[in-house]
Amino acid sequence: MKYSKGARVYWIDPDDNHSTGLYDILKVIPNDDETVYLIGDGYSESEVPEHELVLKRKQMDNHSITTC
């Protein structure tokens, strides 16, 4: 598990890139292969695998993403 509940992450949506953006981790769902996270932005929620997420640094905002 790389991220914890409450972390702010950037999701790179592999399907249509329409949902790519900033989200909060709402729930961590352990899995044998790869941890899955329930993420949400206040309007929608999605379950996504860990490899599609990038941690967002707290000092950055407004979609200016710096990764760790």
N, C-alpha and C positions, 0 to 999 in steps of 0.2 A: 504494500500500500504506500503510494508515493504522496498522496494528498489526504487531508483530513476534512471533516465536515466544517463548513464555514469558510474554507479557502476560496479565494477568488481566482478563477482560471480563465484562460482563453481557449475556446473550443474551435478546432479546425474541422468543420463539417465536411466529410469526404463525399457526401452524396450530391449536394447541389450548391454547396457553399452559401446558400441562402441564410442558414442559421449560424454561420460563423460569427463569433463575438465573445463578449464577456459574460461569464456566468458564475454563480456561487455553487459550491458543492453542498447539496442538501442531504445526501445519504451516501455512505460507502457500502457497496455490495460485494463482499468477498466472493471470489470465483476461483476454481482450480487452475484455469489457464491464465487469466488476467483479471485484475480488479476492475469492476465496473462502478461507475459513479452516476448517481441521479443528480443532474445539474438543473438549475433554473435561473431565470432572469426576472422573475416577477410576473411574466406573461405566459411563459411556456416552460415545460420540463422535458428532459430527455435523459435516457439511460445511455451512457457512452463509455467505451473502453478507455483505459488509462492512456494508451498510446496516442489518442486523439486530443489530449489536453496538454496545455502549457501553463505553468505557474505564472501568475501576474504579480509583479512587484508592487508593493503598496504605494510607493511614491509616484508611480506612473498612473495616468488616467486619460480619459477621453480617447480611447482606442490607440494610444501611443504605447505599444507593447514592447517591453524589454523582458527577455526570458532569462531564467536562471539555468 
